[in-house]
Amino acid sequence: MQRKCLYSGEVFTPHRYNQKFRDRKSQIAFNNEVARKKRAIKSPIDRVLDSNRTILINILGRHKEITKSQDFLLGAGFNFRYFNQSVTYDKKPCQLVYEFAIISNGDKTYTITRTDQL
């Protein structure tokens, strides 16, 4: 029984009943291509999330918790459109950027804390 390699398109005789690639090299190349396409799709959002995380690291510094105005955060380059998780903390909606929680105080100020502090 002959099969067509998913990566190269070459016809080969499989050694196993579930073999989809001609050889290991083709399998690795195929998987790398799939991963590269996935990263390319996610890249614009990941860049913004990483930038937001870096801004929060710099703002928080050694503090356990800090409160900053919306204007301050915007001036620092923080993008309020991108978070990677939403939770409720103390009956208030809370947005997370990785290990940082951003809690709206309702008066255009935000409390920033690490999630291990919650």
Summary of the structure (lengths in Angstrom):
residues: 118
radius of gyration: 23.0
end to end distance: 59.7
largest distance: 70.2
contacts: 276
relative contact order: 0.12
helix: 39%
strand: 26%
